[in-house]
Amino acid sequence: MDLRVSTGKRDCTLSSSRPVNESVVTTTFCQKAYPPPPRLPSALALFCASSETIASLSCCLTVACSAKRSKCSAGEPATRSHCFLFYCTSSSSPFLAHPSAQIDCLRIYKLSATIAFPIDVLANHYSLINHAGTYLTCETFGGKLNCVTRSLKKKQIFTLETDEGTDVVRFRTHLGTYLGVDIDGKVSANADEAGANNQFVIEAQDDGRWAIRSHEHGFYFGGSGEGLTAFVKEISEDRLWSMHLAQHPMVTLYNVKRKAFVHLPDDGEGLTADEIVAWGPDAVISIVFNPENGSYSIQGANGMYLTASGALIADNSDTSSHFVLEIYSGRVSFKTVDSHKYLTCLGSQGLCKATKSARTDDETFEMRNAYPQITLKSVNGKYVSIQGGIEPSANQKSASTDKEIFQMEPLGGDQFQLMGLTMTGKDAQAKYFHAGPDAESGHAGEDGVHVNTLELGANTTFNVEFSGEAGVNYIAFKASNGKYLAQQMNGYLKAKADEASADAKSVFEFSIVNRPRIAFRTTRGFARTMESGLIEINKSFPDVYSLEGADGKFAILDQSGKYWTVGDNLNTSAAGASPQYFYVELYQNSRLSLRTEGGKYLRVDQSGPLVANGTDGADPDCQFEY
């Protein structure tokens, strides 16, 4: 893709290839090799010269004092960084940014851009467990490597970078540096840029573990404690690693050959790859790690596990439901532990069974984000639907079809895009809500709402607000014209309300439909219920809970049959015989916050307990990936 940066006096172009399965590209342009403009302007503009859509962009500008007109104070560094946020209002408009401080004497030295693409494929985040059961860790200070902890936190997470068409991989640490091995077998993690010493080849073993070989030197990486080395060329027990996916386990699973998603069919018999659009709770798949042998299991929306024969079973202790996860250029394949056969999709319905001895596109999958899908109940007591066509209307007594389900895709901040499931001929297709004049339908009004476009822009962007009125959890959508989506007398939605309120019919009771089973994750770890019933969110493996909704609020049911409740000490425990409901607010990257009736948010304490003393749902400690 290409970006053109304009400072008003000079332009330059950034060209960057978008990595496979990466939603973020970090690159640098306007380097010293390009003559910088003499002065930093009051605003920068970036133009996208690509067919790809960019959701958001942020920049860090490093400036150097001008030799001629320096106003730098004594002792001030020669270079300073200033942060910018760039916003895109439409696919054809420029990104615009304003400096965080007025600078009129400085010259651009370097401009680094982080570009976020609205794609679904999950980034390749993994953790490595050695033969002794401890995680590979990159310490924050000095980037020192060791294997001494049995818990999974930020320091134990690595990003696996791959190159299309090769078996070479690179491991990037949480510090942005790369794991490397030199000619003497010394292991380090201090390379800011990847070179030959930072390239590895993963050799998957039959039992699911990895042997990690230096591509440059042929040494195998391994060890324990602080004695990590790579100076042997034979695979031994201490050279083998179990790979733990360091991401939320609930995903959608896309088959590359069929161009369709795996889901649980209506009869509940097996899993099939025949859903063109991942829609509804049946399309959410859990990828479950089995720590006893480093394998993975595939769990359907009904909680049953897929076996090699294609049958679903309730008990995952048997290895018939255990698979070795193999990675190829960011995509994955599943090979059975017992027979070493690859999972494939058979017949017209794409029944998932492990029958193939070799891997092709039929046996290749992508793990994609499972964005929140919701139903909207208007103040007239009817559900919003597009059963009648492309104009959403609050006219259904129940949310019983896919036409009453809508997907929220993040754009940054409080901005989202809404999608509905439409039919193009005989094929289902997800299209975006569009508020404003619509050439396709012939609607010229500024307030019309249609679900009929694949083109992203200002009119497909909505600011989302949450509120609680009369004990009901409401959501509201503010369109680009500054008006809220509101139900009209005939039930149709239009962007014409001045406020978000029940009186204006511009708020909607919502339910999350694709998380009847839910797991919670933060940077400290996953939520689990302790023997005492206390909820702690600092664990390496998640507990799975049930989500129950009422009046747009949600109760969380533990596997023990007890509900999450907040005690007098403000700690949250699975101890309630009856449900305690929480207000839910949705945030970017499939995160949510939980607010009590008293107005306090559940917050993760530094030591792990979940405490109802948060004051801001935007606080990272009050947000939970689901």
C-alpha positions as CSV (number, residue, x, y, z in Angstrom):
1,M,0.0,0.0,0.0
2,D,1.0,3.6,-0.4
3,L,0.6,6.6,1.8
4,R,1.4,10.2,0.8
5,V,2.3,12.6,3.5
6,S,1.7,16.3,2.9
7,T,3.0,19.1,5.0
8,G,1.6,21.8,2.8
9,K,5.0,22.5,1.1
10,R,6.4,19.1,0.4
11,D,5.0,15.7,-0.2
12,C,6.6,12.3,0.1
13,T,5.3,8.8,-0.4
14,L,5.5,5.8,1.9
15,S,5.2,2.3,0.4
16,S,4.8,-0.6,2.6
17,S,3.6,-4.2,2.1
18,R,0.9,-5.3,4.4
19,P,2.1,-8.4,6.3
20,V,0.0,-11.6,6.1
21,N,-2.4,-11.8,9.1
22,E,-1.2,-8.6,10.7
23,S,-3.7,-5.9,11.5
24,V,-1.0,-3.4,12.4
25,V,1.9,-2.1,10.3
26,T,4.6,0.0,11.9
27,T,6.9,1.7,9.5
28,T,8.9,4.9,9.0
29,F,8.8,7.6,6.4
30,C,10.0,11.2,5.9
31,Q,13.4,10.0,7.0
32,K,16.6,12.0,6.7
33,A,17.0,10.6,3.1
34,Y,14.1,12.8,2.1
35,P,14.7,16.5,2.5
36,P,12.4,17.6,5.3
37,P,10.3,20.8,5.1
38,P,12.0,23.7,6.8
39,R,9.3,24.1,9.4
40,L,6.7,21.9,11.1
41,P,3.3,22.9,9.9
42,S,0.3,23.3,12.2
43,A,-1.3,20.3,10.7
44,L,-0.3,17.3,8.6
45,A,-2.4,15.4,6.0
46,L,-1.9,11.9,4.9
47,F,-3.6,10.5,1.7
48,C,-4.2,6.8,1.2
49,A,-3.2,5.8,-2.4
50,S,-4.5,2.3,-2.1
51,S,-7.6,0.3,-2.5
52,E,-7.2,-1.0,1.0
53,T,-9.3,0.6,3.7
54,I,-7.5,1.9,6.8
55,A,-9.4,2.2,10.0
56,S,-7.1,4.4,12.0
57,L,-3.6,5.7,12.1
58,S,-1.4,7.1,14.8
59,C,2.0,8.8,14.4
60,C,4.9,9.7,16.6
61,L,6.9,12.6,15.1
62,T,10.5,12.9,16.0
63,V,11.8,16.5,15.4
64,A,15.2,18.0,15.5
65,C,16.1,21.5,16.4
66,S,16.7,23.7,13.4
67,A,20.3,24.9,13.1
68,K,19.2,28.4,12.1
69,R,16.2,29.1,14.4
70,S,16.7,27.0,17.5
71,K,14.5,27.8,20.5
72,C,15.6,24.7,22.4
73,S,16.4,25.4,26.0
74,A,19.7,24.7,27.5
75,G,20.0,21.0,28.3
76,E,17.0,20.1,26.2
77,P,17.6,17.0,23.9
78,A,18.4,17.6,20.3
79,T,15.4,15.5,19.3
80,R,12.0,15.4,20.8
81,S,8.9,13.3,20.1
82,H,5.4,14.6,19.6
83,C,2.4,12.3,19.2
84,F,-0.4,12.8,16.7
85,L,-3.6,11.0,16.1
86,F,-4.9,10.8,12.5
87,Y,-8.5,10.3,11.8
88,C,-10.1,9.2,8.5
89,T,-13.6,10.5,7.7
90,S,-14.0,8.6,4.4
91,S,-12.0,6.4,2.0
92,S,-11.3,9.4,-0.3
93,S,-10.6,12.0,2.3
94,P,-7.1,12.6,3.9
95,F,-6.2,11.7,7.4
96,L,-5.8,14.9,9.4
97,A,-3.6,15.5,12.4
98,H,-2.7,18.4,14.7
99,P,0.4,18.5,16.8
100,S,0.0,18.1,20.5
101,A,2.0,21.3,21.0
102,Q,2.7,24.4,19.0
103,I,6.2,24.0,17.4
104,D,7.4,26.6,15.0
105,C,11.2,26.2,15.0
106,L,11.7,22.5,14.4
107,R,12.4,20.3,11.4
108,I,11.0,16.9,10.8
109,Y,13.5,14.2,11.5
110,K,11.5,11.1,11.4
111,L,7.8,10.2,11.2
112,S,6.8,6.7,12.4
113,A,3.3,5.5,11.5
114,T,1.2,2.8,13.0
115,I,-1.5,1.8,10.6
116,A,-4.5,-0.2,11.7
117,F,-6.4,-2.2,9.1
118,P,-10.0,-3.3,9.7
119,I,-9.3,-7.0,9.1
120,D,-10.5,-10.0,11.1
121,V,-7.4,-12.4,11.0
122,L,-5.9,-12.6,14.5
123,A,-2.3,-11.7,15.0
124,N,0.1,-14.5,15.8
125,H,0.7,-14.2,19.5
126,Y,2.2,-17.3,21.3
127,S,3.9,-18.3,24.4
128,L,6.5,-21.1,24.7
129,I,6.6,-23.7,27.5
130,N,9.8,-25.7,28.0
131,H,10.1,-29.3,28.9
132,A,10.0,-28.4,32.6
133,G,6.6,-26.7,32.3
134,T,7.9,-23.1,32.6
135,Y,7.3,-20.2,30.2
136,L,9.9,-18.5,28.1
137,T,10.1,-15.0,29.5
138,C,11.7,-11.8,28.2
139,E,12.3,-9.5,31.2
140,T,11.3,-5.8,30.8
141,F,14.7,-4.5,31.9
142,G,17.6,-5.5,29.7
143,G,15.5,-8.1,27.7
144,K,17.0,-11.0,29.7
145,L,15.6,-14.4,28.7
146,N,14.7,-17.1,31.2
147,C,12.3,-20.0,31.9
148,V,11.4,-19.7,35.6
149,T,7.7,-18.9,35.8
150,R,4.6,-21.1,35.3
151,S,2.2,-18.1,34.7
152,L,1.4,-16.4,31.5
153,K,1.6,-12.6,31.4
154,K,2.7,-9.9,29.0
155,K,6.4,-10.8,29.4
156,Q,5.7,-14.4,28.2
157,I,4.0,-13.4,25.0
158,F,5.8,-13.4,21.6
159,T,4.6,-12.4,18.2
160,L,5.4,-14.9,15.5
161,E,6.3,-13.2,12.3
162,T,6.2,-15.2,9.1
163,D,7.0,-14.7,5.4
164,E,4.7,-15.9,2.7
165,G,5.9,-19.0,1.0
166,T,8.8,-19.8,3.4
167,D,9.2,-21.8,6.6
168,V,11.3,-19.0,8.2
169,V,9.8,-17.3,11.3
170,R,10.9,-14.6,13.7
171,F,9.9,-14.2,17.4
172,R,9.2,-10.6,18.4
173,T,9.1,-9.9,22.2
174,H,6.8,-7.6,24.1
175,L,9.6,-5.0,23.9
176,G,9.6,-5.0,20.1
177,T,13.0,-6.8,20.0
178,Y,13.7,-10.1,18.3
179,L,14.8,-13.4,19.7
180,G,18.2,-14.4,18.3
181,V,21.1,-16.9,18.3
182,D,24.7,-16.2,17.4
183,I,27.4,-18.4,16.0
184,D,28.5,-19.4,19.6
185,G,25.0,-20.5,20.5
186,K,24.3,-17.5,22.7
187,V,20.6,-16.6,23.0
188,S,19.5,-13.0,23.3
189,A,16.5,-10.8,22.7
190,N,18.1,-7.4,22.0
191,A,17.9,-7.0,18.3
192,D,15.7,-4.0,17.3
193,E,15.7,-5.2,13.7
194,A,15.6,-8.8,12.5
195,G,18.6,-10.2,10.7
196,A,20.0,-13.6,9.8
197,N,20.6,-14.5,13.5
198,N,16.9,-13.8,14.3
199,Q,15.5,-16.3,11.8
200,F,14.2,-19.7,13.0
201,V,12.5,-22.8,11.6
202,I,9.8,-24.6,13.6
203,E,9.9,-28.3,13.4
204,A,6.6,-29.7,14.7
205,Q,6.9,-33.1,16.4
206,D,4.3,-35.9,16.4
207,D,3.4,-35.2,20.0
208,G,2.5,-31.6,19.2
209,R,5.7,-29.9,20.6
210,W,8.0,-27.7,18.7
211,A,11.7,-28.0,18.0
212,I,13.0,-24.5,17.2
213,R,16.1,-24.4,15.0
214,S,18.2,-21.5,14.1
215,H,17.9,-21.0,10.3
216,E,21.4,-19.5,10.1
217,H,23.4,-21.8,12.3
218,G,21.3,-25.0,12.6
219,F,21.3,-25.0,16.4
220,Y,18.3,-26.0,18.4
221,F,17.1,-23.6,21.1
222,G,16.2,-24.9,24.6
223,G,17.2,-25.2,28.2
224,S,15.7,-24.3,31.6
225,G,15.9,-21.6,34.2
226,E,18.5,-19.0,33.1
227,G,20.5,-21.6,31.2
228,L,18.9,-21.1,27.8
229,T,21.3,-22.0,24.9
230,A,21.3,-23.0,21.3
231,F,24.5,-24.9,20.5
232,V,23.4,-28.5,19.8
233,K,22.2,-29.8,16.4
234,E,20.3,-32.8,17.8
235,I,16.8,-32.7,19.2
236,S,16.6,-33.8,22.9
237,E,13.9,-33.4,25.5
238,D,15.2,-30.1,26.7
239,R,15.0,-28.7,23.1
240,L,11.3,-29.2,22.9
241,W,8.6,-26.5,23.5
242,S,4.9,-26.6,23.9
243,M,3.2,-23.7,22.1
244,H,0.5,-21.9,24.0
245,L,-1.7,-19.5,22.0
246,A,-1.5,-16.2,23.8
247,Q,-4.9,-14.9,22.7
248,H,-8.5,-15.2,23.6
249,P,-9.7,-18.8,22.8
250,M,-13.0,-17.8,21.2
251,V,-12.6,-17.2,17.5
252,T,-14.2,-17.8,14.1
253,L,-12.5,-20.5,12.0
254,Y,-12.3,-19.8,8.3
255,N,-11.4,-22.6,5.8
256,V,-9.1,-21.3,3.1
257,K,-10.2,-23.6,0.3
258,R,-14.0,-23.4,0.8
259,K,-13.9,-19.7,1.7
260,A,-16.4,-20.5,4.4
261,F,-16.6,-20.6,8.2
262,V,-16.8,-23.6,10.5
263,H,-19.9,-23.6,12.7
264,L,-22.2,-25.8,14.6
265,P,-25.2,-26.9,12.4
266,D,-28.7,-26.9,13.5
267,D,-28.7,-30.6,14.2
268,G,-25.7,-30.3,16.5
269,E,-24.0,-33.2,14.8
270,G,-20.4,-32.4,14.1
271,L,-18.9,-29.2,12.8
272,T,-19.3,-28.0,9.2
273,A,-17.5,-25.4,7.1
274,D,-20.4,-24.1,5.0
275,E,-21.3,-20.7,6.5
276,I,-20.2,-18.0,4.1
277,V,-20.5,-15.3,6.8
278,A,-19.8,-16.1,10.5
279,W,-23.1,-15.1,12.0
280,G,-24.7,-15.9,15.3
281,P,-23.5,-18.0,18.3
282,D,-23.1,-21.2,16.2
283,A,-20.1,-19.6,14.4
284,V,-18.0,-19.0,17.6
285,I,-15.4,-21.8,18.0
286,S,-13.1,-22.2,21.0
287,I,-9.5,-23.3,20.5
288,V,-8.7,-25.0,23.8
289,F,-5.1,-25.7,25.0
290,N,-4.3,-29.0,26.6
291,P,-1.3,-28.3,28.8
292,E,-0.7,-32.0,29.6
293,N,0.6,-32.7,26.1
294,G,0.7,-29.3,24.4
295,S,-2.1,-30.1,22.0
296,Y,-5.3,-28.2,21.1
297,S,-9.0,-29.1,21.0
298,I,-11.7,-27.6,18.9
299,Q,-14.9,-26.8,20.9
300,G,-18.2,-26.0,19.3
301,A,-20.8,-23.5,20.5
302,N,-22.5,-26.2,22.5
303,G,-19.4,-27.0,24.5
304,M,-18.7,-30.3,22.8
305,Y,-15.3,-31.2,21.4
306,L,-14.6,-32.3,17.8
307,T,-12.9,-35.7,17.4
308,A,-10.9,-37.1,14.5
309,S,-14.0,-39.0,13.3
310,G,-16.1,-35.8,13.1
311,A,-18.2,-36.7,16.1
312,L,-18.6,-34.4,19.1
313,I,-17.9,-35.5,22.6
314,A,-18.4,-33.9,26.0
315,D,-15.2,-35.3,27.6
316,N,-11.9,-33.8,26.4
317,S,-9.6,-36.0,28.5
318,D,-9.3,-38.6,25.6
319,T,-6.7,-37.8,23.0
320,S,-9.3,-38.5,20.2
321,S,-10.2,-34.8,20.4
322,H,-6.5,-33.6,20.7
323,F,-4.8,-32.0,17.7
324,V,-1.3,-30.7,16.9
325,L,-1.5,-27.1,15.8
326,E,0.7,-26.5,12.8
327,I,1.4,-23.0,11.5
328,Y,2.1,-22.0,7.9
329,S,2.6,-18.3,7.0
330,G,0.1,-17.2,9.8
331,R,-2.4,-19.9,8.9
332,V,-3.0,-23.1,10.8
333,S,-3.7,-26.8,10.3
334,F,-4.9,-29.3,12.8
335,K,-3.2,-32.8,12.9
336,T,-4.5,-35.5,15.2
337,V,-2.3,-36.6,18.0
338,D,-3.3,-40.3,17.6
339,S,-3.3,-40.9,13.8
340,H,-1.4,-37.8,12.5
341,K,-4.1,-37.1,10.0
342,Y,-5.0,-33.6,9.1
343,L,-8.5,-32.1,9.7
344,T,-10.3,-31.4,6.4
345,C,-13.8,-30.5,5.2
346,L,-15.7,-33.1,3.3
347,G,-18.8,-33.2,1.2
348,S,-21.3,-30.4,0.2
349,Q,-21.6,-29.3,3.9
350,G,-17.9,-29.4,4.6
351,L,-18.1,-31.9,7.5
352,C,-14.9,-31.6,9.6
353,K,-13.0,-34.9,9.9
354,A,-9.4,-35.8,10.1
355,T,-8.7,-38.0,7.1
356,K,-5.9,-36.5,5.1
357,S,-2.2,-37.5,5.3
358,A,-0.9,-34.3,3.7
359,R,-1.9,-30.6,4.0
360,T,-3.4,-28.6,1.2
361,D,-5.7,-25.5,1.3
362,D,-8.6,-27.9,2.2
363,E,-6.8,-28.5,5.5
364,T,-5.7,-24.9,6.1
365,F,-7.6,-22.5,8.3
366,E,-7.5,-18.9,9.5
367,M,-8.4,-18.0,13.1
368,R,-10.4,-14.7,12.8
369,N,-11.8,-12.3,15.3
370,A,-15.3,-13.0,16.6
371,Y,-16.6,-9.5,16.7
372,P,-19.6,-8.8,19.0
373,Q,-23.0,-9.5,17.4
374,I,-26.0,-7.9,19.1
375,T,-29.8,-7.6,18.9
376,L,-31.4,-4.2,19.3
377,K,-34.8,-3.8,21.0
378,S,-36.4,-0.5,20.5
379,V,-38.6,1.4,23.0
380,N,-41.7,0.2,21.2
381,G,-40.8,-3.3,22.4
382,K,-40.0,-4.6,18.9
383,Y,-36.6,-5.8,17.6
384,V,-34.8,-4.0,14.9
385,S,-34.7,-6.2,11.7
386,I,-33.9,-6.1,8.0
387,Q,-36.3,-8.9,7.1
388,G,-38.3,-6.4,5.0
389,G,-35.3,-5.3,2.9
390,I,-32.3,-2.9,3.3
391,E,-34.0,-0.4,5.6
392,P,-33.8,-1.4,9.3
393,S,-37.1,-1.3,11.1
394,A,-38.1,-2.1,14.7
395,N,-41.0,-4.4,13.7
396,Q,-40.2,-7.9,15.0
397,K,-41.7,-9.4,18.2
398,S,-38.7,-11.7,18.7
399,A,-35.1,-11.9,17.5
400,S,-35.4,-15.3,16.0
401,T,-33.5,-15.0,12.7
402,D,-30.1,-13.8,11.5
403,K,-31.9,-10.7,10.2
404,E,-32.2,-9.4,13.8
405,I,-28.5,-9.8,14.5
406,F,-26.0,-7.0,13.8
407,Q,-22.2,-7.0,14.1
408,M,-20.2,-4.2,15.6
409,E,-16.7,-3.7,14.1
410,P,-14.3,-1.4,15.9
411,L,-12.8,1.7,14.3
412,G,-11.1,3.3,17.3
413,G,-12.2,5.3,20.3
414,D,-16.0,5.1,20.6
415,Q,-16.5,4.6,16.8
416,F,-17.9,1.4,15.3
417,Q,-19.4,0.2,12.1
418,L,-22.6,-1.8,12.1
419,M,-23.2,-4.7,9.8
420,G,-26.3,-6.7,8.9
421,L,-26.8,-9.9,7.0
422,T,-28.3,-9.5,3.6
423,M,-28.9,-11.8,0.6
424,T,-27.2,-11.3,-2.7
425,G,-28.9,-13.8,-5.0
426,K,-28.8,-17.0,-3.0
427,D,-25.7,-16.0,-1.1
428,A,-25.6,-14.4,2.3
429,Q,-23.5,-11.2,2.5
430,A,-22.7,-8.9,5.4
431,K,-23.1,-5.2,4.5
432,Y,-22.7,-2.0,6.4
433,F,-25.2,0.4,7.9
434,H,-25.2,3.6,5.9
435,A,-26.7,6.8,7.2
436,G,-27.3,9.6,4.7
437,P,-28.1,10.0,1.0
438,D,-27.9,6.7,-0.8
439,A,-27.5,6.6,-4.6
440,E,-28.2,2.8,-4.8
441,S,-31.6,3.0,-3.2
442,G,-32.4,6.5,-4.6
443,H,-32.9,7.9,-1.1
444,A,-31.7,11.5,-1.1
445,G,-32.4,12.4,2.5
446,E,-29.7,13.2,5.0
447,D,-31.3,11.0,7.7
448,G,-32.0,7.8,5.8
449,V,-30.5,4.5,7.1
450,H,-29.8,1.5,4.8
451,V,-27.9,-1.7,5.2
452,N,-26.6,-2.1,1.6
453,T,-23.0,-1.0,1.2
454,L,-19.5,-2.5,1.3
455,E,-17.9,1.0,0.8
456,L,-16.6,2.5,4.1
457,G,-16.7,6.2,4.8
458,A,-18.1,8.8,7.1
459,N,-21.6,7.7,6.6
460,T,-20.9,4.1,7.8
461,T,-19.2,5.4,11.0
462,F,-21.2,5.6,14.2
463,N,-20.2,6.9,17.6
464,V,-21.6,4.5,20.2
465,E,-22.9,5.6,23.6
466,F,-24.1,3.6,26.6
467,S,-26.6,4.7,29.3
468,G,-28.9,3.2,31.9
469,E,-32.4,4.5,32.3
470,A,-35.0,3.0,34.6
471,G,-32.8,0.0,35.2
472,V,-32.4,-0.8,31.5
473,N,-29.0,-0.9,29.8
474,Y,-29.2,1.1,26.6
475,I,-27.0,1.7,23.5
476,A,-27.2,4.6,21.1
477,F,-25.7,5.3,17.7
478,K,-24.7,8.8,16.6
479,A,-24.3,9.1,12.8
480,S,-21.9,11.4,10.9
481,N,-24.6,14.1,10.6
482,G,-24.5,14.5,14.3
483,K,-27.9,12.9,14.8
484,Y,-28.8,9.7,16.7
485,L,-30.5,6.7,15.0
486,A,-34.1,6.8,16.2
487,Q,-37.2,4.7,15.7
488,Q,-39.9,6.5,13.7
489,M,-43.7,6.1,14.0
490,N,-43.6,3.5,11.3
491,G,-40.8,1.6,13.0
492,Y,-38.0,2.5,10.5
493,L,-34.7,3.9,11.8
494,K,-33.6,7.4,10.7
495,A,-30.6,9.5,11.9
496,K,-32.6,12.5,13.1
497,A,-32.7,12.5,16.9
498,D,-31.0,15.3,18.7
499,E,-30.4,13.4,21.9
500,A,-30.0,9.8,23.1
501,S,-33.0,9.0,25.2
502,A,-36.0,6.8,25.5
503,D,-38.3,9.9,24.9
504,A,-36.5,10.5,21.6
505,K,-36.8,6.8,20.8
506,S,-33.0,6.8,20.1
507,V,-31.8,4.3,22.6
508,F,-32.0,0.5,22.2
509,E,-31.9,-2.4,24.7
510,F,-29.1,-4.7,23.5
511,S,-28.0,-8.3,24.0
512,I,-24.8,-10.0,22.9
513,V,-25.9,-13.1,21.1
514,N,-22.6,-14.7,20.0
515,R,-21.3,-15.1,23.6
516,P,-23.7,-17.4,25.4
517,R,-20.4,-19.0,26.6
518,I,-17.9,-16.4,27.6
519,A,-14.3,-16.1,28.9
520,F,-12.7,-13.0,30.2
521,R,-9.1,-11.9,29.6
522,T,-6.9,-9.0,30.6
523,T,-3.2,-8.2,30.3
524,R,-2.8,-10.0,33.6
525,G,-4.4,-13.2,32.5
526,F,-7.7,-15.0,32.3
527,A,-10.6,-15.0,34.8
528,R,-11.0,-18.2,36.9
529,T,-13.1,-19.1,39.9
530,M,-11.1,-20.1,43.0
531,E,-12.2,-22.8,45.4
532,S,-13.5,-20.1,47.7
533,G,-15.6,-18.8,44.9
534,L,-13.5,-15.6,44.5
535,I,-13.0,-14.5,40.9
536,E,-9.4,-13.8,40.0
537,I,-8.1,-12.5,36.6
538,N,-4.5,-13.5,36.6
539,K,-4.5,-17.1,35.4
540,S,-2.9,-18.8,32.4
541,F,-6.0,-20.7,31.4
542,P,-9.6,-19.5,31.4
543,D,-12.8,-20.7,33.0
544,V,-15.8,-20.5,30.7
545,Y,-19.0,-18.8,32.0
546,S,-22.5,-18.5,30.8
547,L,-23.9,-15.1,29.9
548,E,-27.6,-14.4,30.7
549,G,-29.3,-11.2,29.6
550,A,-32.4,-9.2,30.9
551,D,-33.3,-5.6,30.1
552,G,-30.1,-5.2,28.3
553,K,-28.1,-6.1,31.4
554,F,-26.1,-9.3,31.9
555,A,-25.6,-11.9,34.7
556,I,-22.6,-14.2,34.7
557,L,-23.1,-17.8,35.7
558,D,-20.3,-20.0,36.9
559,Q,-20.0,-23.7,36.0
560,S,-20.8,-24.4,39.6
561,G,-24.3,-23.0,39.1
562,K,-23.5,-19.9,41.1
563,Y,-23.8,-16.3,39.8
564,W,-21.1,-13.6,40.0
565,T,-22.0,-11.3,42.9
566,V,-20.3,-8.3,44.5
567,G,-19.9,-8.7,48.3
568,D,-19.8,-6.2,51.1
569,N,-16.0,-6.1,50.7
570,L,-16.5,-5.2,47.0
571,N,-14.8,-8.4,45.9
572,T,-16.6,-10.4,43.1
573,S,-17.3,-14.1,43.8
574,A,-19.3,-16.9,42.2
575,A,-21.6,-17.2,45.2
576,G,-25.0,-16.0,44.2
577,A,-28.0,-18.3,44.1
578,S,-29.9,-15.7,42.0
579,P,-28.5,-13.5,39.2
580,Q,-26.9,-10.1,39.9
581,Y,-27.1,-8.0,36.7
582,F,-24.4,-5.7,35.4
583,Y,-24.5,-2.9,32.9
584,V,-22.3,-3.7,29.9
585,E,-20.3,-1.2,27.8
586,L,-18.5,-2.3,24.7
587,Y,-15.1,-1.1,23.7
588,Q,-12.6,-1.7,20.9
589,N,-10.9,-5.0,20.2
590,S,-13.7,-7.1,21.7
591,R,-13.4,-5.6,25.2
592,L,-16.2,-4.7,27.6
593,S,-16.6,-3.2,31.0
594,L,-19.1,-4.3,33.7
595,R,-20.9,-1.7,35.9
596,T,-22.9,-2.4,39.0
597,E,-26.3,-0.9,39.8
598,G,-24.4,1.4,42.2
599,G,-22.4,2.8,39.3
600,K,-19.0,1.2,40.1
601,Y,-17.1,-0.8,37.5
602,L,-15.5,-4.2,38.1
603,R,-11.8,-3.6,38.2
604,V,-8.9,-6.0,38.3
605,D,-6.8,-5.5,41.4
606,Q,-3.0,-5.7,41.0
607,S,-2.9,-9.0,42.8
608,G,-5.7,-10.5,40.7
609,P,-9.1,-10.2,42.5
610,L,-12.0,-8.5,40.7
611,V,-13.1,-5.5,42.8
612,A,-16.2,-3.3,42.3
613,N,-14.4,0.1,42.8
614,G,-13.7,1.3,39.3
615,T,-14.8,4.8,38.3
616,D,-14.2,4.8,34.5
617,G,-15.1,2.0,32.1
618,A,-12.3,3.2,29.7
619,D,-9.7,2.3,32.4
620,P,-7.7,-0.6,31.0
621,D,-8.1,-2.4,34.4
622,C,-11.9,-2.2,34.0
623,Q,-11.9,-3.7,30.5
624,F,-12.1,-7.4,29.7
625,E,-11.5,-9.1,26.4
626,Y,-14.3,-11.5,25.7
